Amino acid sequence: MEFVSGQIKIRDIFIDNGNWWKLFLAHRELMRKAIIVNVFKMLSCRTSLLGWHVFVCPKCFHSIKAPHSCKSRFCSSCGKKNTDNWIKTAFNILPDTLWQHITFTLPDHLQPFLWLNRRLFNKLSPIPANIIKDLAAQQHFIPGIYSANHTFGRDLKRNFHIHLSTTAGGLALDYKSWIGNAYFHHAVLKSIWRYAVIALFRSEFKAGRLKLPHQLKHLNSYSAFNSWLNFLYQKTWVVHLNKQSNNRKATIEYLGKYLKRPPLGESRLKSYDGKQVVFEYLDHYTNTTQTVSLAARDFLAKLIAHIPDRYFRNIRYYGFLANRVRGKLLPVVYKLLKQSQNYARSVFCRWRQMLISSFGADPLRCPSCNTQLRFSYLVLPARSLNPFYQEIAHGHFQLL
């Protein structure tokens, strides 16, 4: 591929020069099925592999073919659509009140453990929400909480952290009033978070479930591992509290943009010459824009590392937003806040409405005679895609 700058597609980098296939062959034994499935979906998005709808003009018989999308979080196009849908739905569901955004991080020393023991993502996820719930219970209210796991930094380095947004107040324990002006103390949050994480690692090691990074293989006894954890306990653990805000829209959009899209937005890709990928990111520490240049396959390896396993819940709800109590408690919250229950409706934007909204053109309007096109027939994939996944995993099917 010749040198390209501007409008670079991640999909093109996967396809060009057989980058993805060469990466797969070199590291097949390390590839999780979720990676194979999501990359295949992304490469198949809006192609004949996934089928299509056909719409025909009843007047002049002009027809169009609307190919099916893959709906994968790893697809830049589908990820953008899913993100927009989540943001709109969340804005219509979450109560209009004071919110506080909190970020819980781990020391660099613990990061390697998470990639060798991916189940720890599930074990760590509820800890911040449980901390907030316990502190809120001491103040006699139930908060509304949603949180999301992030496994990457802006420079694509592996950096697991948890973003949490909570109401700065909540529903009284007797459900009869709304308690506002709650405050969570920074030092208390850091202390409890550090203790809970260290306790989890101790428990996992004691149960024999913890794989150790190569550089820590010498910690083969509980006393040695516990001494190492005690060293970490003395380190500074970062928990960042944003100021409380009644700008619910900004809170939702901040978290939403990371939830259902690839780790890197294509707008940050600056150039690709067939060998090197150049992208930029904002460095939080210096507040300056930094540039990174990576070999194409190294760039892809960093991207696919952040593909979550199937059924992994990246966003979770707690307190009065928990799925099992939301139907009962949200109407009470709306009533106490004198907020219309219209906010409770979910929003789902179909492809036609999204194109009209984005480009001002109706894709189902005949370009020849301006008549409304009608659905004619559906073409499904020729066969289930599962065999493709298996063939790729065993190296029998050359995708590129």
Sine and cosine of phi, psi and omega as CSV:
sin_phi,cos_phi,sin_psi,cos_psi,sin_omega,cos_omega
0.00,0.00,0.68,-0.73,0.06,-1.00
-0.96,0.27,0.22,-0.97,-0.03,-1.00
-0.85,0.53,0.76,-0.65,-0.02,-1.00
-0.79,-0.62,0.71,-0.71,0.13,-0.99
-0.67,-0.74,0.65,-0.76,-0.05,-1.00
0.99,0.17,0.67,-0.75,0.04,-1.00
0.82,0.58,0.64,0.77,0.04,-1.00
-1.00,0.09,0.71,-0.70,0.00,-1.00
-0.97,-0.25,0.72,-0.69,0.05,-1.00
-0.85,0.53,-0.63,0.78,0.01,-1.00
-0.84,0.54,-0.65,0.76,-0.01,-1.00
-0.90,0.43,-0.58,0.81,0.01,-1.00
-0.93,0.38,-0.60,0.80,0.08,-1.00
-0.88,0.48,-0.68,0.73,-0.11,-0.99
-0.98,0.19,-0.64,0.77,-0.13,-0.99
-0.86,0.50,0.73,-0.68,0.10,-0.99
0.87,0.49,0.33,0.94,-0.01,-1.00
0.90,0.45,0.50,0.87,-0.10,-1.00
-0.83,0.55,-0.75,0.66,-0.05,-1.00
-0.91,0.41,-0.69,0.72,-0.06,-1.00
-0.91,0.42,-0.64,0.77,0.02,-1.00
-0.92,0.40,-0.64,0.77,0.05,-1.00
-0.90,0.44,-0.67,0.75,0.00,-1.00
-0.90,0.44,-0.72,0.69,-0.03,-1.00
-0.90,0.44,-0.56,0.83,-0.04,-1.00
-0.96,0.27,-0.44,0.90,-0.11,-0.99
-0.72,-0.69,0.56,0.83,-0.07,-1.00
-0.83,0.55,-0.63,0.78,-0.07,-1.00
-0.93,0.37,-0.28,0.96,-0.01,-1.00
-0.99,-0.15,-0.12,0.99,-0.10,-0.99
-0.98,0.20,0.88,-0.48,0.13,-0.99
-0.96,0.29,0.47,-0.89,-0.01,-1.00
-0.87,0.50,-0.57,0.82,-0.01,-1.00
-0.87,0.50,-0.57,0.82,0.03,-1.00
-0.92,0.39,-0.74,0.67,-0.02,-1.00
-0.87,0.50,-0.72,0.70,-0.04,-1.00
-0.89,0.45,-0.74,0.68,-0.08,-1.00
-0.95,0.32,-0.60,0.80,0.07,-1.00
-0.91,0.41,-0.68,0.73,0.02,-1.00
-0.88,0.47,-0.68,0.74,0.03,-1.00
-0.87,0.49,-0.72,0.69,-0.02,-1.00
-0.87,0.49,-0.68,0.73,0.00,-1.00
-0.94,0.34,-0.40,0.92,-0.01,-1.00
-1.00,-0.05,-0.11,0.99,-0.10,-0.99
-0.85,0.53,0.78,-0.63,0.01,-1.00
0.85,0.53,0.61,0.79,0.14,-0.99
-0.87,-0.49,0.12,-0.99,-0.03,-1.00
-0.91,0.41,-0.32,0.95,0.01,-1.00
-0.87,0.50,-0.52,0.85,-0.06,-1.00
-0.99,-0.15,0.02,1.00,0.02,-1.00
1.00,0.09,0.00,-1.00,-0.04,-1.00
-0.31,-0.95,0.31,-0.95,0.16,-0.99
-0.98,-0.18,0.55,-0.83,0.08,-1.00
-0.89,-0.46,0.77,-0.63,0.03,-1.00
-0.88,-0.48,0.67,-0.74,-0.09,-1.00
-0.79,-0.61,0.62,-0.78,0.07,-1.00
-0.98,0.22,0.82,-0.57,-0.01,-1.00
-0.95,0.33,-0.20,0.98,-0.07,-1.00
-0.99,-0.15,-0.81,0.59,-0.05,-1.00
-0.94,-0.35,-0.02,1.00,0.06,-1.00
0.91,0.41,0.34,0.94,0.16,-0.99
-0.91,0.40,0.66,-0.75,-0.05,-1.00
-0.80,-0.60,0.46,-0.89,0.11,-0.99
-0.75,-0.66,0.46,-0.89,0.03,-1.00
-0.93,-0.37,0.84,-0.54,0.02,-1.00
-0.96,-0.28,0.99,-0.17,-0.03,-1.00
-0.93,0.37,0.49,-0.87,-0.04,-1.00
-0.98,0.19,0.57,-0.82,0.05,-1.00
-1.00,0.00,0.24,-0.97,-0.10,-1.00
-1.00,0.00,-0.39,0.92,0.01,-1.00
0.89,0.45,0.38,0.92,0.02,-1.00
-1.00,0.05,0.60,-0.80,0.09,-1.00
-0.90,0.43,-0.40,0.92,-0.06,-1.00
-0.99,0.12,-0.16,0.99,0.02,-1.00
-1.00,0.05,0.80,-0.60,-0.04,-1.00
-0.87,0.49,-0.65,0.76,-0.02,-1.00
-0.93,0.36,-0.78,0.62,-0.02,-1.00
-0.93,0.36,-0.55,0.84,0.04,-1.00
-0.89,0.45,-0.65,0.76,0.04,-1.00
-0.89,0.46,-0.69,0.72,0.01,-1.00
-0.89,0.45,-0.72,0.69,0.00,-1.00
-0.90,0.44,-0.60,0.80,0.03,-1.00
-0.90,0.43,-0.73,0.68,0.01,-1.00
-0.87,0.49,-0.66,0.75,0.01,-1.00
-0.90,0.44,-0.68,0.74,-0.01,-1.00
-0.91,0.42,-0.69,0.72,-0.02,-1.00
-0.87,0.49,-0.71,0.71,-0.02,-1.00
-0.91,0.41,-0.66,0.75,0.01,-1.00
-0.91,0.41,-0.71,0.70,0.00,-1.00
-0.88,0.47,-0.64,0.77,0.00,-1.00
-0.89,0.46,-0.50,0.87,-0.01,-1.00
-1.00,0.04,-0.16,0.99,-0.02,-1.00
-0.96,-0.29,-0.70,0.72,-0.12,-0.99
-0.94,0.33,0.66,-0.75,-0.04,-1.00
-0.91,0.42,0.52,-0.86,-0.01,-1.00
-1.00,0.03,1.00,-0.08,-0.06,-1.00
-0.43,-0.90,-0.16,-0.99,0.06,-1.00
-0.95,0.31,0.71,-0.71,0.04,-1.00
-0.81,-0.59,0.42,-0.91,0.10,-0.99
-0.72,-0.69,0.76,-0.65,0.01,-1.00
-0.99,-0.15,0.76,-0.65,-0.04,-1.00
-0.76,-0.65,0.70,-0.71,0.03,-1.00
-0.91,-0.42,0.82,-0.57,0.01,-1.00
-0.96,-0.28,0.84,-0.55,-0.04,-1.00
-0.89,-0.46,0.23,-0.97,0.05,-1.00
-0.89,-0.46,0.48,-0.88,0.10,-1.00
-0.89,0.46,0.48,-0.88,0.00,-1.00
-0.84,0.54,-0.52,0.85,-0.04,-1.00
-0.89,0.46,-0.47,0.88,-0.05,-1.00
-1.00,-0.02,-0.28,0.96,-0.07,-1.00
-0.84,0.55,-0.70,0.72,-0.03,-1.00
-0.87,0.50,-0.49,0.87,0.00,-1.00
-0.87,0.49,-0.59,0.81,-0.12,-0.99
-0.92,0.39,-0.53,0.85,-0.04,-1.00
-0.99,0.14,-0.35,0.94,0.11,-0.99
-1.00,0.02,-0.35,0.94,-0.05,-1.00
-0.75,-0.67,0.95,0.31,-0.15,-0.99
-0.90,0.45,-0.36,0.93,0.03,-1.00
-0.89,0.45,-0.34,0.94,0.02,-1.00
-0.90,0.43,-0.41,0.91,0.08,-1.00
-0.83,0.56,-0.70,0.72,0.00,-1.00
-0.94,0.35,-0.56,0.83,-0.03,-1.00
-0.97,0.24,-0.53,0.85,0.00,-1.00
-0.98,0.18,-0.51,0.86,-0.12,-0.99
-0.81,0.59,-0.71,0.70,-0.06,-1.00
-0.97,0.23,-0.25,0.97,-0.14,-0.99
-0.87,0.50,-0.78,0.63,-0.01,-1.00
-0.86,0.51,-0.66,0.75,0.01,-1.00
-0.90,0.44,-0.64,0.77,0.02,-1.00
-0.91,0.41,-0.56,0.83,0.06,-1.00
-0.89,0.46,-0.74,0.67,0.00,-1.00
-0.89,0.45,-0.67,0.75,0.01,-1.00
-0.88,0.47,-0.67,0.74,0.00,-1.00
-0.92,0.40,-0.68,0.73,0.02,-1.00
-0.91,0.41,-0.59,0.81,0.04,-1.00
-0.92,0.38,-0.62,0.78,0.01,-1.00
-0.88,0.47,-0.56,0.83,0.06,-1.00
-0.91,0.42,-0.41,0.91,0.04,-1.00
-0.98,-0.19,0.17,0.99,0.16,-0.99
0.93,0.36,0.63,0.78,0.11,-0.99
-0.55,-0.84,0.29,-0.96,0.05,-1.00
-0.95,-0.31,0.88,-0.47,-0.01,-1.00
-1.00,0.10,0.22,-0.98,0.19,-0.98
-0.96,-0.27,0.81,-0.58,-0.13,-0.99
-0.73,-0.68,0.67,-0.74,0.27,-0.96
-0.71,-0.70,0.60,-0.80,-0.06,-1.00
-0.64,-0.77,0.32,-0.95,0.00,-1.00
-0.58,-0.82,0.61,-0.79,0.09,-1.00
-1.00,0.10,0.68,-0.73,0.19,-0.98
-0.86,-0.52,0.73,-0.69,-0.01,-1.00
-0.95,-0.30,0.00,1.00,-0.12,-0.99
-0.73,-0.68,0.45,-0.89,0.18,-0.98
-0.99,-0.10,0.05,-1.00,-0.03,-1.00
-0.92,0.39,-0.36,0.93,0.05,-1.00
-1.00,-0.07,0.21,0.98,0.03,-1.00
0.96,0.27,0.11,0.99,0.07,-1.00
-0.94,0.35,0.46,-0.89,0.03,-1.00
-0.94,0.33,0.90,-0.43,-0.08,-1.00
-0.50,-0.87,1.00,0.06,-0.02,-1.00
-0.96,0.30,0.76,-0.65,0.11,-0.99
-0.43,-0.90,0.27,-0.96,-0.08,-1.00
-0.85,-0.52,0.81,-0.58,0.10,-0.99
-0.99,-0.12,0.75,-0.66,-0.02,-1.00
-0.73,-0.68,0.70,-0.71,0.13,-0.99
-0.87,-0.49,0.76,-0.65,-0.03,-1.00
-0.74,-0.67,0.51,-0.86,0.12,-0.99
-0.93,0.37,0.66,-0.75,0.02,-1.00
-1.00,0.06,0.90,0.43,-0.13,-0.99
0.60,-0.80,-0.15,-0.99,0.01,-1.00
0.12,-0.99,-0.21,-0.98,-0.06,-1.00
-0.99,0.17,0.80,-0.60,0.03,-1.00
-0.84,0.54,0.48,-0.88,-0.08,-1.00
-0.87,0.49,-0.41,0.91,0.04,-1.00
-1.00,-0.05,0.09,1.00,0.03,-1.00
0.91,0.41,0.24,0.97,-0.12,-0.99
-0.98,-0.19,-0.17,0.99,-0.03,-1.00
-0.45,-0.89,0.25,-0.97,0.07,-1.00
-0.96,-0.27,0.82,-0.57,0.00,-1.00
-0.98,-0.17,0.88,-0.48,-0.04,-1.00
-0.95,-0.31,-0.04,-1.00,0.08,-1.00
0.86,0.51,0.59,0.81,0.07,-1.00
-0.97,0.22,0.42,-0.91,-0.03,-1.00
-0.63,-0.77,0.72,-0.69,0.03,-1.00
-0.94,-0.34,0.85,-0.53,-0.09,-1.00
-0.97,0.22,0.76,-0.65,-0.08,-1.00
-0.85,0.53,-0.76,0.65,-0.06,-1.00
-0.89,0.45,-0.60,0.80,0.01,-1.00
-0.92,0.38,-0.70,0.72,0.02,-1.00
-0.86,0.51,-0.72,0.69,-0.02,-1.00
-0.89,0.46,-0.68,0.74,-0.05,-1.00
-0.91,0.42,-0.73,0.69,-0.03,-1.00
-0.93,0.37,-0.66,0.75,0.02,-1.00
-0.87,0.50,-0.74,0.68,0.00,-1.00
-0.87,0.49,-0.71,0.70,-0.01,-1.00
-0.88,0.47,-0.70,0.72,-0.06,-1.00
-0.91,0.41,-0.65,0.76,-0.01,-1.00
-0.93,0.37,-0.71,0.71,0.03,-1.00
-0.87,0.49,-0.66,0.75,0.02,-1.00
-0.89,0.46,-0.62,0.79,0.03,-1.00
-0.90,0.44,-0.72,0.70,-0.01,-1.00
-0.91,0.41,-0.62,0.79,0.06,-1.00
-0.88,0.48,-0.70,0.71,-0.03,-1.00
-0.90,0.44,-0.68,0.73,-0.01,-1.00
-0.90,0.43,-0.65,0.76,0.01,-1.00
-0.92,0.39,-0.71,0.71,-0.03,-1.00
-0.88,0.48,-0.55,0.83,0.00,-1.00
-0.99,0.14,-0.04,1.00,0.03,-1.00
0.97,0.26,0.37,0.93,-0.06,-1.00
-0.98,-0.20,-0.02,1.00,-0.15,-0.99
-0.98,-0.22,0.87,-0.49,0.13,-0.99
-0.99,0.12,0.71,-0.70,-0.04,-1.00
-0.99,-0.14,0.63,-0.77,0.13,-0.99
-0.85,0.52,0.42,-0.91,-0.08,-1.00
-0.82,0.58,-0.65,0.76,-0.08,-1.00
-0.95,0.30,-0.14,0.99,0.00,-1.00
-0.89,-0.46,0.29,0.96,-0.02,-1.00
-0.87,0.49,-0.38,0.93,-0.01,-1.00
-0.95,0.30,-0.22,0.98,0.03,-1.00
-1.00,0.09,0.90,0.43,-0.14,-0.99
-1.00,-0.07,0.13,0.99,0.09,-1.00
-0.81,-0.59,0.41,-0.91,-0.02,-1.00
-0.89,0.46,-0.63,0.78,-0.02,-1.00
-0.90,0.43,-0.64,0.77,0.02,-1.00
-0.92,0.38,-0.68,0.73,-0.01,-1.00
-0.92,0.40,-0.64,0.77,0.00,-1.00
-0.91,0.41,-0.60,0.80,0.06,-1.00
-0.90,0.44,-0.64,0.77,0.03,-1.00
-0.91,0.42,-0.64,0.77,0.04,-1.00
-0.91,0.41,-0.61,0.80,0.04,-1.00
-0.88,0.48,-0.58,0.81,0.09,-1.00
-0.88,0.48,-0.69,0.72,0.02,-1.00
-0.91,0.41,-0.52,0.85,-0.04,-1.00
-0.89,0.46,-0.45,0.89,-0.02,-1.00
-0.99,0.13,-0.20,0.98,-0.02,-1.00
-0.97,0.25,0.28,-0.96,0.07,-1.00
-0.99,0.14,0.81,-0.58,0.05,-1.00
-0.97,-0.25,0.76,-0.65,-0.11,-0.99
-1.00,-0.05,0.85,-0.52,0.19,-0.98
-0.81,-0.59,0.89,-0.45,-0.09,-1.00
-0.98,-0.21,0.83,-0.56,0.04,-1.00
-0.96,-0.28,0.88,-0.48,0.17,-0.99
-0.97,0.26,0.35,-0.94,0.08,-1.00
-0.91,0.42,0.57,-0.82,0.08,-1.00
-0.88,0.48,0.61,-0.79,-0.09,-1.00
-0.58,-0.81,0.58,-0.81,0.11,-0.99
-0.99,-0.14,0.22,0.98,0.07,-1.00
-1.00,0.02,0.99,0.17,-0.05,-1.00
-0.86,0.51,-0.62,0.78,-0.04,-1.00
-0.88,0.48,-0.70,0.71,0.00,-1.00
-0.91,0.42,-0.63,0.78,0.01,-1.00
-0.89,0.46,-0.70,0.71,-0.01,-1.00
-0.92,0.40,-0.70,0.72,-0.05,-1.00
-0.92,0.39,-0.58,0.81,0.00,-1.00
-0.87,0.49,-0.72,0.69,-0.01,-1.00
-0.98,0.19,-0.61,0.79,-0.09,-1.00
-0.88,0.48,-0.55,0.84,-0.08,-1.00
-0.93,0.36,-0.22,0.98,0.01,-1.00
-0.98,-0.22,-0.11,0.99,-0.24,-0.97
-0.99,0.16,-0.72,0.69,-0.24,-0.97
-0.79,-0.61,0.58,0.82,0.02,-1.00
-0.66,-0.75,0.22,-0.97,0.05,-1.00
-0.87,0.49,0.31,-0.95,-0.04,-1.00
-0.88,0.48,-0.36,0.93,-0.06,-1.00
-0.79,-0.61,0.83,-0.55,0.09,-1.00
-0.95,0.30,0.63,-0.77,-0.06,-1.00
-0.91,0.41,-0.34,0.94,0.03,-1.00
-0.92,0.39,-0.31,0.95,0.00,-1.00
-1.00,0.02,-0.13,0.99,0.06,-1.00
-0.97,0.23,0.83,-0.56,-0.08,-1.00
-0.98,-0.19,-0.61,0.79,0.01,-1.00
-0.31,-0.95,0.35,-0.94,0.09,-1.00
-0.46,-0.89,0.83,-0.56,-0.07,-1.00
-0.93,-0.37,0.28,0.96,-0.04,-1.00
1.00,-0.09,-0.28,0.96,0.02,-1.00
-0.80,-0.60,-0.71,0.70,-0.07,-1.00
-0.91,-0.41,0.66,-0.76,0.10,-1.00
-0.95,-0.32,0.76,-0.65,0.02,-1.00
-0.89,-0.45,0.80,-0.59,0.07,-1.00
-0.69,-0.73,0.26,-0.97,-0.03,-1.00
-0.83,-0.56,0.34,-0.94,0.04,-1.00
-0.46,-0.89,0.36,-0.93,0.03,-1.00
-1.00,-0.02,0.87,-0.50,0.04,-1.00
-0.99,0.16,0.90,-0.44,-0.05,-1.00
-0.91,0.42,-0.53,0.85,-0.09,-1.00
-0.96,0.29,-0.62,0.79,-0.04,-1.00
-0.97,-0.25,-0.17,0.99,-0.05,-1.00
0.83,0.56,0.60,0.80,0.04,-1.00
-0.82,-0.58,0.40,-0.92,0.03,-1.00
-1.00,0.09,0.83,-0.56,-0.01,-1.00
-0.94,-0.35,0.45,-0.89,0.00,-1.00
-0.90,-0.44,0.68,-0.74,0.02,-1.00
-0.85,-0.53,0.69,-0.72,0.07,-1.00
-0.87,-0.50,0.82,-0.57,-0.03,-1.00
-0.74,-0.67,0.53,-0.85,0.18,-0.98
-0.87,0.50,0.56,-0.83,-0.13,-0.99
-0.80,0.60,-0.72,0.69,-0.05,-1.00
-0.95,0.31,-0.52,0.86,0.10,-0.99
-0.91,0.41,-0.62,0.79,0.04,-1.00
-0.89,0.46,-0.72,0.69,0.01,-1.00
-0.91,0.42,-0.62,0.79,0.01,-1.00
-0.88,0.47,-0.64,0.77,0.03,-1.00
-0.92,0.40,-0.61,0.79,-0.01,-1.00
-0.92,0.40,-0.79,0.62,-0.14,-0.99
-0.94,0.35,-0.34,0.94,0.03,-1.00
-0.87,0.49,-0.40,0.92,-0.09,-1.00
-0.99,-0.14,0.15,0.99,0.08,-1.00
-0.96,0.29,0.85,-0.53,-0.03,-1.00
-0.97,0.26,0.40,-0.92,0.07,-1.00
-0.93,0.37,0.38,-0.93,0.02,-1.00
-0.86,0.50,0.63,-0.78,0.02,-1.00
0.96,0.29,-0.01,1.00,0.04,-1.00
-0.94,0.34,0.78,-0.62,-0.02,-1.00
-1.00,0.00,0.96,-0.27,-0.04,-1.00
-0.97,0.24,-0.60,0.80,0.03,-1.00
-0.93,-0.36,0.68,-0.74,-0.08,-1.00
-0.70,-0.72,0.48,-0.88,-0.07,-1.00
-0.86,-0.52,0.60,-0.80,-0.05,-1.00
-0.64,-0.77,0.12,-0.99,0.00,-1.00
0.92,0.39,-0.66,-0.76,-0.02,-1.00
-0.97,0.25,-0.05,1.00,0.09,-1.00
-1.00,-0.10,-0.08,1.00,0.01,-1.00
-0.85,0.52,0.64,-0.77,-0.11,-0.99
-0.84,0.54,-0.58,0.82,-0.09,-1.00
-0.97,0.25,-0.31,0.95,-0.01,-1.00
-0.86,-0.51,-0.09,1.00,-0.10,-1.00
-0.85,0.53,-0.69,0.72,-0.03,-1.00
-0.87,0.49,-0.51,0.86,-0.01,-1.00
-1.00,0.07,-0.69,0.73,-0.17,-0.99
-1.00,0.01,-0.50,0.86,-0.03,-1.00
-0.87,0.49,-0.69,0.72,0.06,-1.00
-0.85,0.53,-0.58,0.82,0.04,-1.00
-0.91,0.41,-0.68,0.73,0.01,-1.00
-0.88,0.47,-0.73,0.69,0.02,-1.00
-0.85,0.53,-0.67,0.74,-0.04,-1.00
-0.91,0.42,-0.70,0.72,-0.02,-1.00
-0.92,0.38,-0.52,0.85,0.00,-1.00
-1.00,0.00,0.05,1.00,-0.04,-1.00
0.80,0.60,0.76,0.66,-0.05,-1.00
-0.89,-0.45,0.70,-0.72,-0.03,-1.00
-0.89,0.45,0.64,-0.77,0.04,-1.00
-0.96,0.26,-0.02,1.00,0.11,-0.99
-0.87,0.49,-0.41,0.91,0.02,-1.00
-0.90,0.44,-0.34,0.94,-0.10,-1.00
-0.98,0.21,-0.21,0.98,-0.04,-1.00
-0.95,0.32,0.59,-0.81,0.06,-1.00
-1.00,0.02,0.33,-0.94,-0.04,-1.00
-0.83,-0.56,0.76,-0.65,0.08,-1.00
-0.71,-0.70,0.90,-0.43,-0.05,-1.00
-0.99,-0.10,0.91,-0.42,0.05,-1.00
-0.98,0.21,0.25,-0.97,-0.14,-0.99
-0.85,0.53,-0.61,0.79,-0.03,-1.00
-0.91,0.42,-0.74,0.68,0.00,-1.00
-0.90,0.44,-0.59,0.81,0.00,-1.00
-0.92,0.39,-0.63,0.78,0.02,-1.00
-0.93,0.36,-0.62,0.79,0.05,-1.00
-0.90,0.43,-0.68,0.73,-0.02,-1.00
-0.92,0.39,-0.63,0.77,-0.08,-1.00
-0.99,0.16,-0.63,0.77,-0.14,-0.99
-0.88,-0.48,-0.11,0.99,0.03,-1.00
0.95,0.32,0.31,0.95,-0.01,-1.00
-0.79,-0.61,0.68,-0.73,0.01,-1.00
-1.00,0.02,0.91,-0.42,-0.03,-1.00
-0.93,0.37,-0.29,0.96,0.00,-1.00
-0.98,-0.22,0.42,0.91,0.11,-0.99
-0.96,-0.29,0.83,-0.56,-0.08,-1.00
-0.86,0.51,0.82,-0.57,0.00,-1.00
-0.94,0.34,-0.27,0.96,-0.04,-1.00
-1.00,0.00,-0.72,0.69,-0.09,-1.00
-0.81,-0.58,0.07,1.00,0.06,-1.00
0.92,0.40,0.33,0.94,0.05,-1.00
-1.00,0.07,0.49,-0.87,0.01,-1.00
-0.93,0.36,0.82,-0.57,0.04,-1.00
-0.95,0.30,0.49,-0.87,0.00,-1.00
-0.89,-0.46,0.53,-0.85,0.06,-1.00
-0.90,0.43,0.73,-0.68,-0.02,-1.00
-0.95,-0.33,-0.84,0.54,0.01,-1.00
-0.35,-0.94,0.22,-0.98,-0.07,-1.00
-0.88,-0.48,0.71,-0.71,0.09,-1.00
-0.93,-0.37,0.88,-0.47,0.00,-1.00
-1.00,0.00,0.30,-0.95,0.10,-0.99
-0.81,0.59,0.54,-0.84,-0.08,-1.00
-0.87,0.50,-0.53,0.85,0.04,-1.00
-0.38,-0.92,0.16,-0.99,0.03,-1.00
-0.85,0.53,0.60,-0.80,0.00,-1.00
-0.98,0.22,-0.24,0.97,-0.04,-1.00
-0.84,0.55,-0.66,0.75,0.05,-1.00
-0.85,0.52,-0.57,0.82,0.04,-1.00
-0.87,0.49,-0.70,0.71,-0.01,-1.00
-0.86,0.51,-0.71,0.70,-0.04,-1.00
-0.91,0.42,-0.65,0.76,-0.01,-1.00
-0.90,0.43,-0.66,0.75,0.03,-1.00
-0.90,0.43,-0.70,0.71,-0.04,-1.00
-0.87,0.50,-0.53,0.85,-0.01,-1.00
-0.99,-0.14,0.07,1.00,0.11,-0.99
0.98,0.21,0.28,0.96,-0.05,-1.00
-1.00,-0.05,-0.17,0.99,-0.10,-1.00
-0.77,-0.64,0.91,-0.42,-0.03,-1.00
-1.00,0.04,0.96,-0.27,-0.10,-1.00
-0.92,0.39,-0.63,0.78,-0.11,-0.99
-0.94,-0.35,0.00,0.00,0.00,0.00
